[in-house]
Amino acid sequence: MRHRVDGRHFGRTANQRKALLRSLLASLIKYERIETTVAKAKAVRELAERLVTFGKKGDLHSRRLALSYLPNKELIRKLFTDIAPRFSDRNGGYVRVVRTGFRIKDSAPMAILEFVDYSKPEKENKKEEKKTD
């Protein structure tokens, strides 16, 4: 029985699960918005919020803890210099999960995982303006 056992396993071994979550977390920090299944989005949201909290502290110990979750120095640098300062006055809830519907192939519930203050990049805004003209 798994009464009150926390966490999602995704039908994978521990190493595979860790690699999956790291790659999703890396994509979230790099692009600031990703689309994935609802269960994976909820699992990554916990890690992303923890990393943003580390980024808000900004000290060496927090940077090393963040590197233990995501061993990519460029992404950690972006997290600490660009993303975390935007949330300096916010006490939590840095990432939102927006349900988008169901995947066609297997009807898995899909969601968009994004930072709360996400705005579309300028390239996408220009494309939308051309379509409306």
C-alpha positions in Angstrom: 0.0 0.0 0.0 1.2 3.5 -0.7 -0.8 5.4 1.8 0.5 9.0 2.2 3.6 8.3 0.1 4.6 11.5 -1.6 5.9 12.0 -5.1 5.3 10.8 -8.6 7.3 7.9 -10.1 6.2 8.2 -13.8 6.8 4.5 -14.3 10.6 5.0 -14.4 13.6 4.1 -12.3 15.1 6.8 -10.0 17.9 7.7 -12.4 15.5 8.1 -15.3 13.1 10.1 -13.3 15.9 12.4 -12.1 17.1 12.9 -15.7 13.5 13.6 -16.9 12.9 16.3 -14.2 16.3 17.9 -14.7 15.7 18.2 -18.4 12.2 19.7 -17.9 13.6 22.1 -15.3 16.4 23.1 -17.7 13.9 23.8 -20.5 11.7 25.8 -18.1 14.6 28.0 -17.1 15.9 28.4 -20.6 12.6 29.2 -22.4 10.6 30.3 -19.3 7.6 28.4 -20.7 7.1 24.7 -21.7 4.3 22.4 -22.5 4.1 19.0 -20.9 1.7 16.7 -19.2 -0.1 17.9 -16.1 1.6 15.4 -13.7 5.1 16.3 -15.0 4.3 20.0 -14.8 3.2 19.6 -11.1 6.4 17.7 -10.3 8.7 20.3 -12.0 6.8 23.2 -10.4 8.0 22.1 -7.0 11.6 22.0 -8.1 11.4 25.3 -10.0 9.9 27.1 -7.0 12.7 25.8 -4.8 15.3 27.0 -7.3 13.8 30.4 -7.5 13.9 30.6 -3.7 17.6 29.7 -3.8 18.1 32.4 -6.5 16.4 35.0 -4.3 18.9 34.3 -1.5 21.7 34.6 -3.9 24.6 33.5 -1.6 27.2 30.9 -2.5 25.6 28.1 -0.5 22.3 28.7 -2.4 24.1 28.6 -5.7 25.8 25.3 -4.9 22.5 23.8 -3.7 20.9 25.0 -7.0 23.7 23.4 -9.0 23.0 20.1 -7.2 19.5 20.2 -8.6 20.5 21.4 -12.1 24.2 21.0 -12.9 24.3 23.6 -15.7 26.2 26.8 -14.8 24.8 28.9 -17.6 21.2 28.2 -16.6 22.0 28.7 -12.9 23.6 32.0 -13.9 20.4 33.0 -15.8 18.3 31.9 -12.8 20.3 34.0 -10.3 20.7 37.1 -12.4 17.5 37.3 -14.6 14.7 35.2 -13.2 15.0 35.4 -9.4 15.3 39.2 -9.1 12.0 39.6 -10.8 10.4 37.8 -7.9 12.1 39.7 -5.1 8.9 41.1 -3.7 6.9 37.8 -4.0 6.7 35.2 -1.3 6.0 32.1 -3.4 4.0 31.0 -6.4 6.6 31.8 -9.0 5.4 29.2 -11.5 1.9 28.5 -12.9 0.4 25.4 -14.4 -2.3 26.2 -17.1 -4.2 23.2 -18.4 -4.6 23.2 -22.2 -6.5 20.1 -23.1 -5.7 16.6 -24.1 -3.0 15.2 -26.3 -4.4 13.7 -29.5 -2.4 10.5 -29.6 -3.0 9.2 -26.1 -5.5 11.7 -24.5 -3.0 12.6 -21.8 -4.0 15.9 -20.0 -1.6 18.6 -21.1 -0.5 21.8 -19.4 1.7 24.9 -20.0 4.2 25.5 -17.3 5.4 29.1 -17.1 6.8 31.7 -14.8 4.0 34.0 -13.5 5.5 37.1 -15.1 6.1 35.5 -18.4 5.6 37.7 -21.5 6.0 36.5 -25.1 9.4 37.2 -26.7 9.5 40.1 -29.2 9.8 37.8 -32.2 6.4 36.2 -31.4 4.8 39.6 -30.8 6.0 40.8 -34.2 4.6 37.7 -35.9 1.2 38.2 -34.3 1.1 41.9 -35.3 1.8 40.9 -38.9 -1.1 38.4 -38.9 -3.6 41.0 -37.6 -2.6 43.6 -40.3 
